[in-house]
Amino acid sequence: MSTTTHLGLAATAVDGIGASPPRPDGRLKVTGEFAFSSDLWADDMVWGATLRSPHPRARIVSVNVGPALAVPGVLAALTHEDVPGSKRYGLEHADQPVLAFDEVRYQGEPVAVVAADHPEVAARAASLIEVEYEVLPPVVDPETAVLADSPRVHEGRPNLLRHVPIRKGDPDVTAEVVVSGVYDVGMQDQAFLGPESGLAIPAEDGGVDLYVATQWLHVDRSQVASSLGLPPEKVRFTLAGVGGAFGGREDLSMQIHACLLALRTGRPVKMVYGREESFFGHVHRHPARMWYEHGADRDGRLVYVKARILLDGGAYASSSGAVVANAATLGIGPYDVPNVVMDGEVVYTNNPPCGAMRGFGAVQACFGYESQMDRLAEAVGVGPVEIRVRNAMKTGDLMPTGQVVEGPAPVAELMRLVEEKPPAPAKSDFLPGGTANTTRGEGVVRGVGYGIGIKNVAFSEGFDDYSTARVRLELVGGRPAVLIHTAAAEVGQGLVTVLAQIARTELGVSQVTIAPADTNVGSAGSTSASRQTYMTGGATKAACEAVRERLFARLDAPGLRLSDGQVLDSGGRLVTSLGELLGDEAVEETVEWRHRPTSPLDPETGQGNAHVQYAFAAHRATVDVDLELGLVRVVEIVTAQDVGKAINPDAVEGQIHGGTAQGLGLALMEEIQVRDGKVRNPSFTDYLLPTIMDMPPMRLDILELADPHAPYGLRGIGEPPNISSTPAVVAAIRAATGAALTRVPVRPEHITEAVC
């Protein structure tokens, strides 16, 4: 159950911007008719399977695929020796082997792949491959790994993958009130329901076609083509149905392996990971340890923040460089602080690789700085909302990087909105322990906590971030119709709906079709960083505008506009129908669209206009806690978020609900348990996730304060609710129990040990 208030929503055209038309894939997904990538099939198809290392660190002495090839039904068994091109790949650094060849650096690293005529035969054959390992002691502690004398995870390369220093103001300034703390964030999994899967089909031109669930078709293709030793035009990617992503599909998983097997066997090869293998097949959220010191005056106004954020990047780089930059640049929160000393570091270890996950970098930092703000409030004797309002950044303030906050920054307003909502009902439908009735009400106490966060939108630090859209307007069956073709990955967020809304608004045409996303059109960038509605929406808008201008040029009249298949003049009078204006000639435009430029951070001071846009969300959480058992029930969550413009209000609400659920999961239950480099809970039995029974009623306030630099004034919305929900839930538990709670997820023993 939720209640939603939209503040500033204007009336719009039917099914255009501001409306909430039904999703074209919605009914199919709900009824189970939608074809996900794991449902793909081809004639003469065979199956691929992967042999993975059982060790977090070991030298490979020898690999013998003979036993696998001897199994009836096996068509191929490949090792690194069968990789014709680059043996390494990677998002930011090409440091990850296609198949391990000198050393395995994490448990689950691929060593060999097999193709067979049945999936069980392929899996059994892979298990028969003989690998001789020389087991080595793994580097698993990030604090040890960062030391100069630590064993190297990658020979000849320091374990410190990236250091981002941020320096603003006076580093030696002092303050009257000082609070400090050390905070830890566990390793969270994206836990998408559709495991890694795809179908590779060899082509007559010696290339390969891959149908795959991914977040970035073109970057996948460039890495795959490099390892296959093929030109990009011979490696064609088409997006298959994606069962969730949240950052976990930005890196390659089975893409190169399936293509290698297809080219070797000459037959279509399908690869589908099981749930346990999926835990080893994608990156996770970086675990973090954070040291914070906040100095303020007697009224609680911040004088300085000093912090160090240390992220465990695991065995390979992935997108760790961008994650640590976000953690550092956003690491003091949405507050006006004149003096900042911040050091963000990410290191290699022999733990599972970590990379992008919803809110990447900002999630970890927000738990640290919001915990500190609650400590500061207590130290100066004011409430948790008041301390945040007194220090809230506003338009025109400077970020720690020296960047001016140009757009709306309604930090204080968001905090007041969640504070002013009436309190949650005195009696909850469920007590801690849920439907099992573990708790009967004795020893249950209630607490309320707050959190607010900041997140950048789109790619930063001077990255050439763009998206491409091709828009075609023509008569279909005698009626004007629009076809939109982009390479943007629809991963469940509703982009296909939004792009159609944009076309209806800009071209006044109700019939809009979204072509399948593939590499036959220019790159749309990654479906991550809350960027696709901004970027591919911006590209689609620009392409529609270009089509419209070409049409209007035929009439050579000022002030024309399109509405419901008609061309109107500036006074709203009919000039002609769109069908008559089009005739038999289609109008098509392809636009490559970029956001305003950003710049790299100064490597010594961290100064620079690194980010495109900032987004903000606030949460108020109410919890009931059983002090004896340490069980927690989230009773209600109130949230307020500025979205700039609600392109699709229902989708906005869904994103806020989903992000808040993931934040609740990190606060209370979600953690990949890694001991000595080995994952102990690679299953949904032991990796705990919030279900519908764990989600409380929510009340939402959605602000629409337009960003002058963005299409329609919109802000990216997918990540902010994932950021501030975690500290709000933990703050509520602290308020109920008095426990310090410096680590997430909060476990029952953290509560019981603190209150006993």
N, C-alpha and C positions, 0 to 999 in steps of 0.2 A: 504494500500500500504506500502511496506517496501523494503528496499534494504539491502543486507547482504554481508559482507565481512568476509570470513574465513581466518585467518592468521595462516598458518602452517599446513593446511589440506593436508594429503598425500593420494595418490591413494590406493584403497583397493579392495579386492575381491568382486565379484558381491553379493549384498545383505548381505555382512558381515559387520564387524566393519568399520565405516566411510561412509557407504552407507545410503540411505534413502528409504528403501523398503516401499511399501504401508502397512498401518496398517491392520491387519486382521479384526478388528472390525470397521474400518473407514467407509466403504460404508454402513454397516448395521445401524450405528448410524446416518449418514447423511440422509438416506432414511426413518428412523423411524422403521426399521425392528428389531433392536437390542432389546433383552429382558432385561429390567431393573428389579430390584428386585420388583418394584411395579406392574410388569406384571405377576408375578408368580401366578400359579393356581394349585389346587389339587382337586381331587374328594372328595365330602363330606366336603368341606372346609367351615369353619365359619369365622367370622370377629371379631377382637378385637378392643376395644376402651378404652380410658383412661379418668378418671376424674381427673382434675387438680385443684390445689388450686387457688382461685381468690386473695389470700392475699400474700404479700411478707413475712409476719411473723405472725404466730398465733399458739396457742396451739390447738390441736385436742381434743375436749371433748368427742365426740362420732361419730360413723359412722354407718349408717343403710342402708344396701344394699337391704333390703326387697322390696322397691318400684321397683328397677331394676329387681329383680327376678320375680316380678309379671307380667312383660311385656311379652306377647306371643313372642316366638322365642328366648328368652334369655336362654342360657345354663349355664352360670356361672357369678358370680360377686365376685371378690376377693379383700381382703384387706391384710394388713401386717400379719394378723393372719394366712393367708393361705400360707405364705412363709415357706417352710419346712426346709430350711438351713439358711445360714447367711442372716440376714435382711439388711445388709449393703454391699456395694461394692465400688470400686474406683480404679483408675489407680495407684496412688501413696499412697493414704491413703484410707482405707475402711471406709469412713465417710458419704456416701450417701445412704439413705434408698432406698430399692427396691420399697416400698410403704410407705409413711410417716406414722409414728405411734405415735410420741409424739408431734411433732411440725413441721409445714411447715416453710421452711426457704427462699423460694423465690416464687414469683408468677409463677404459672405453674407447681409446684412440683406435681408429681403423687401421688394420694391418694388411688385410686381404679382402677381396670380394669374389663371390661365386655366382654363376648363373646356372640355373637348372630348370627342368620342365615342370617342377612343382615347388611351391614355397617351402614345404617341409623337407624336401630333398635338398634344396639349396641351403637351408639352415643346418641340416645334419652334415652336409659335405663341408661347409665352412668350419664346423666344430672339429672336423678331422684334420684340418691343416696343422702341421707340426711346426711350432715356433719355439726356438731355443732362446731363452732370455737370460741375461745377466742382471739380476735384480739389484737396483741401487736404492739407497735411502732417499726418499722424496723430500723436496723442499716444500713444506706445507704451511709454515707460519709467516705471514706477510711481514711482521715486524723483524723477524730474523732475515727474511729474504732481502730486505732493503739494505742490509748492512754490506759494506764493501767486501768483507771476507766470507760472505755466504757462498755456498756452491751455486754455480750458474745453471739455471734451467735451460738456457740456450748458450752453448759454448761460444765464447768470443763476444758475448753481448751481456751488458749488465742487467740485473733483474729489475732495476728501476726502469719501467717502460716509459713513463712520462711524469714530469714534475711541473705543476702549474703554480707559480708564485703570484699572489695578488698583493700589491702594496699601495695603500692609499693613506695620505695624511702623515701624521707623526707616529712612528713605530714605538716611541718611548713615552707616549703620553700616559698619565696615571688617572685614576678615578676614585671617587669616594666609596662606591659600592662595587664589589667584585664578586662574581659567582663563576664557578668553573665546574666542569664535569667531563667524564669520559663515557662515550656512548658506542654501542655496538649494534649492527644490523646484520641479521643472518642472510644466508643465500636463499633467495626466493626463485621459484620456477614460474615460467609463463603459464604452464599448465593448460595450454590450448587443447581442445578436445580432439582435434583432428591430427593424428601423428604425421610425421614427415612421410611424404609419398610423392611418387611421380612416375611417368611413363616415358621412356626414351625410345624413339623409332628411327632406325638408320634410314638415310635418304639415298636416292639414286646418284646424287652428285657427290657422294662421299662424305656428306655432312650428317647432321642429326637434328631431329626435332624433339624437343622436350616439353612435355606438358606437366606442370609442376605447381605445387602450392608454395608460394614465396612472397616476399615483400618488395623485391626490387629486381625486375626482370633483366634489365640491361647490365647491371653490375654482376648479377649471376652469370649472364652470358659471357661477359668479358673474362671472368675468371675461368669458366669452363672452357672457352675457346683457347685460352692460353695453355691450359693443361692438356687439351686434346691436340695441340699443335695445328689448329685449324684457323682460318680467317673467320672473323665474327659473322660474316654473311652466310657461312655454312653451318652456323649453330643458331637455330631458330627456337625461340622460347614462346610458349603460350601459357597464360595463367590458367591453371585448373582451379576447381572449387577449393577454397581455403577454409579450413575449420578452425579459425582463430590464429592469432600471431603474437601480438603484444611485444614485438621485438625479437622473438625467438626464431624467426625465419629470415632475418636479415643476412645471416651467414649461410654458407653452403652446408648441406648435410649429405644427401644422397645424389646430388645433381651430377657431379663428375663421375661417380661410380656407375650410375645407371647408363650414362652415355658411353663410358669405356666398354661396358659389357655389351651394349647394343652394337657398337662398331666392331667389337671382336666377334660376336656370334652372328651378326647380320640379321638379327631378329629383334622385335620389340622387347624391351626389358622393363618390367614393373618392379619397383621397390617400395615396400611399405614397412615402416618401423612398427614394432609392437610398443606398448606403453613403457616397458622397462628400457628398451633400446632408445626410446625418445628422450629419456632423461640424460642419456649419454650423447645424443645426436644433435643437441642444440646448446647454445650458451644460456647462462642464467644471470640473475641480478647479482652484481658485485657485493659480496660481504664487505662491511666497512667497520673500521674503528676510527672514532673521531674524538679529538681533544679540543674542548672549547673553553675560552675565558672571555666573559663579558664584563666590561667596566661601564658604570653609569654614575650619574649624579644622584643626589639624595631623592630627587623626584622620579628616578627611574629612566631618565632620558640617556640613551646610549652615548658613551664617549668613545669607546673602542670595542672591537671584537678581534681576538686573536684565536686562530684555529689551525688545526692540522687534520686533514682527512686522508686516511690511508685505505685504499681499495685493493682487494685481492682480485687481480685480473685472471688468475689461473694460468694455464699452460701456454695460451696463444693470445695475440693482441686483440683480435676482433675489433670492436669499436671502443676499446678502453680509453683511447686518447680523447675521444669526444666526451665520454662519460665523466672522466676526471675533470675535464674543462668545465662541464656543467656544474659538477659538485663544487668546484672552487669558485667560479664566477657567481653562482647563486647561493653560495654557502653561508651567507649571513642572513638570508631571507629577505622579505619585502619591507625592509626597514632602512631608515635614513641614518647611516653611521658615518661619522666624519673620518674615523681612523680605523684602518683594517690591515691586519697582517694575516694572510691566509696562505697555507701551503696545501695543495692537493697533490697526492702521489698515488700512482697505481703501479703494482709490481707483478712480475711473473712469479708463479709458484707451480707446483705439480698438482694443484687442485683442478677441478673441472673448469674449462674456459668460461669466462664471463663476458658479457657484452651488453647489448641493448635490451632493456625491459622498460615498459611503460613508465615514463617519468625519469628516465635514466640519469643517475647522478643527483638529481634534485630530490628524489625520494629519500635517499640516505641522509643528505644534508639537512632536510627539513626535520627529520626526527631529532637531530642534534640541536639545531638552533631553536626549535620550538620547545624542547625540554629546557633549554637554557632560559628562554623567556619566562617560563613558569617559575623557574628558580629565582629569577630577577624580581618578578612580581612579589613573591613571598618575602624576598630580602628587603624590599622597600615598602611593603605593606599596602599594596594596591591589588586590585583584581586582575585576573588573567586577560580580560578583554581590554581593560584600561591600559595596561602596560604595552599592549600591542598598538592601541590607538595612539598613544603618546609618541610612539616611535615609527608610526606608519610612513612609508614612503609616499610621495605624491608626484604628480606630473611636474617635471622640471628638476627633480632631484637627480643626484649622480649615483650611479651604481658603483660598487667597489672598483670596477674597471675604468671608471671615468666616463662611461657612456651616460648620456642624458636620457632619462625616462621621458620620451616624447609623447606617448599615447596616454590615455586615461589610466590611472593607477588607483582604483577605488579601494585601497586596502582598509582604511578606517571604515568606510561605508559597508564593506562586506562583513567586517567584524560586528558592527552594530546590528546588521540585519540578522545574523545568527543569534546574537545575544537577545534581541528583542522578541524573538518568537516565544510564545507561551511554553512553559515547561512541559515535559513529557507526562503522560498520564501517571498517576501515582501507582497504579497497579499494572504490571506487565502481563501480557498473555502467557508468557513463558518465564520461568525462573531459570537461573543458571543450572546447567545440566539438561535443559531442554525437555523434549517429550519423554525422556526416560524418568522424569520426576526424581532425579538424583537429589535435588534440594527441595525441601518442603517449606522453605521460607525462613527457617531459623538461621541466624547469623548472616543474613543477607543485608548488605549496605549498598547505598546508591551514591554515584558520583557523576559529576558533569565536567567535561573538559573541552578545550578549544584548540584549534590549530588553523594556521593560514600559511599558504605556500606561494611560491613564485616559480614559473617555468618559462624557459625560452621556447619559441616556436620556430620550426624549420631549421635548416642547417646553418652553422655559424662559422666564425673565424675566417672569413674570406672564401669559403667554399663556393664553387661555381654551382649554385643551387638553382635549378630550373625545371620546368615541366613543359611537355609538348602536347598540344591537342590539335586534332584534325576534325573540323566540323563541315559537314556536307548538307546542304539544303536542296531538296528536289521534290518533284511531284511523285507520289507513290499512290497508285490507285486513284489518281485525280485529286489527291489532297496533299498539301505541303507536309513534308516530313523531314526530320533532322536525324542524321547519323553522327554520333560522336565516337571518335576512335582515339584512345590514349593507351599508354602502357601502365597506367596506375593500377596497383593491386587492390582489389576489393577484398578485404580480409574480414568482413563482417561489420564494418563501421557504417556502411550505408552510402558510400561514395557514389555508387551507380545511381542512387536516387537523387542525390544532390546535383550531379552533373546534368541530369534531365531537367531539374528545376531551373537551373541556370539558363539552359537553352530555351525553355518555355518563356522565361522572363525576358530574355534578350531578343528573341526572334518571334515571339507571339505565336508559337506553333505548339499544339497540344501533343502531336504524335512525335515522340523522341525515342530513338533506339540507341543503346550503348553497345558498341561492337566489342567482341572479346578482346581483352588486353593481351598484347603480344609485342614482339620486337620488330614488327613491320612498320611501326611508327616510332618517332623519337622517344627518348627516355622521359619518364615522368618522375624520376627520382624514387626514393623509398617511401613506402607507406609506414612512416614513423615520424617522430618529432612533431606530432600534431600538425603535419604540414600539407596533407593532400587536399583538403577543401580549400585551403589558402592557395596552394601552388597549382594543382591541376584544375581546381575551380577557377583560379585566376587565368590560367591558360585557356580554358574553355570559354570563359567570358570574353577574353580578348579575341579568340577565333570567331565567336559569334558576332562580335562587333565588326570584325573585318568582313564577314559575310554580309552583314546588314549594310555596311557602307558601300559595298560593291553593288548591292541591289538598288540602293537609293541613288547611286550615280547614274542609273538608267533613266531616272525621272528628272534629275537636275532641279529639284525643288527643295527649299529650306524647311527645317522643322519637322521632317517626316518621322513617324514612329510606326511600329508594328504592334498590332493587338488582335488576338484571336483570328489569325489568318487574313487580316486586313491591313492595308496601308492607309494611315490617317495623316492628315496635315496637322499643323500646329494648333488648329482650333478644334481638333477632334473630328473633322469631316472626312468622309470616305473619299480616297483618291482612286484606289483600285484594289482589287483583291490580290493577295500574295500569289495565288495560283496563276492569275493572268500575268503578273509581273515576272514570274519564274518562267512560264512556258515550258518548253522541252529541255531547257538548258539548266543543268545543276550548277550551283555555286558552292565551291569548296575552298576553304582556307586552312592552312596549317600554321600554327603560331608556337614559337618557343618563347616562353614567358619566364621572367626572372623577378624575384623580389628586390627590394632596394639593397645596395651592396653592404656587406659587412667587411671587417678587417681582422687580420690576425692579432692575437694578443702579443704585447711586448714580452719577450722571453724572460726579462729580468723583473719587470714590475707588474705584468699582467694587465697593463692598460691598453685599451682599444675598444672600438665599437664592434664588439664581437657578435652581438645578437640582432636578429631581425625585429622581434616582437616579444613582449612579455605578457604572460597570462596569469591570472590570480584566482584562487578559490579559497573559501573558508569553510570550516566544519565546526559544529558543536555536537559532541557525542554524549549520550546519557547511558550509563551502564549500571547493572546490578552485579554485585560480587559476593560470592559465598566465601567468607574469610577462612572458614575451616578447610574447605576443599580446594580453594583457589580457582574456582570456576567463575567464568564471566559470561554474562548475557548482555549484549548491546541492545538497549531498550528502544532507542530512537537516535536517528542522525538527522541533523539539520544542516543544510549546506547552502551557500550563496556563491555564485560564480558569475563573473563578467565574461560574456561570450562575444562581445562586440556587435554581432548580429546573429540571431538564431535563424540560420538558413532553413533548417528543418527542426522545429521545436520538439517534436516527439523524439527525433534522433538525438538531440541535445540532452534531453532528459535521460534517454537510455545510456548515453555515454557517461553521464554523471553517476547514474546508478552503478554501472559496471565498474568504473574507476574506484568508486567508494568501496565496492565489494572487495576489490583486490587490495585496497589499503587496509580494510578490516582484516583480511586474511593475513597480511604481513604483521599486523599488530598482535594477533592472537594465536595463529596456528601454522602458517605456511613457512616451512624451512626445509631445505635439503640438508640432511645431516651428513656431514663429511668428517670422517675420522682417519687420520694418517693418509689422506689423499683418496680414500675410498668412500663411495656413496653408500649409505646404509639404508636408505628408504626410497628406492627408485620404483615406486608404485603409488597408485591413488588409494591404496589401502593404508599406506604408512605416511605418504605425503598428504597432510590434511588440508582440505579446501573448504571454504564456506559454501554451504548449500542454501537453498531457499529458506530452510528452517533457521539459519543463522542470521539472515538479513532482517534488520528491523524496519519498521515504518520510516519513511524519509519525507522530509519537507524541504522543498527547493525554492530558492529565489534566484531567478535568472536575470541578470542585468544585461542591457544592450547599449554599451557605451562605445560608439564606433571608433575604431582605430583609423586615423586618416590615411595611413599608408597601405591598408589592406583592401582587397576586393570586398565590396559591400560593407567595409568596416569590420569584418569578422575577425575573431581570434580563434586560434586552435583550441579545442576543448577537451581532447581525449585524455590528456595527462594530468592536468591540475587536480581533478578529484582524487586521483590515486596518491597525491603527494601529501595533502594536509589531513586526510582522513586517518592515517596511521597515528600521528602524534596526538590527534584529538581523542582517539579511543584510549591511548595509553595515559593521557592526562586525566581522563575521567576515572581510570582505575586508580591512579595515584590519589585523586581527590577522595575516592571511596576508602582507600586502605592506608594512606600515609606512606606507602612503600616508595622507594626511590625509583625503581624500574628504569634502569639505564640500558636495557637491551630489548630488542624485538626479534622474533615474537616473544610476548610475555607468556611464560609457562606457569602452570599452577604452582609449582614449587617456588617460583619467584615471589609469589604472593604469600603463600603460607609461611615460608621461611622469614619473610620480612615482618609479618604481623605476630608471629609467635614470640 
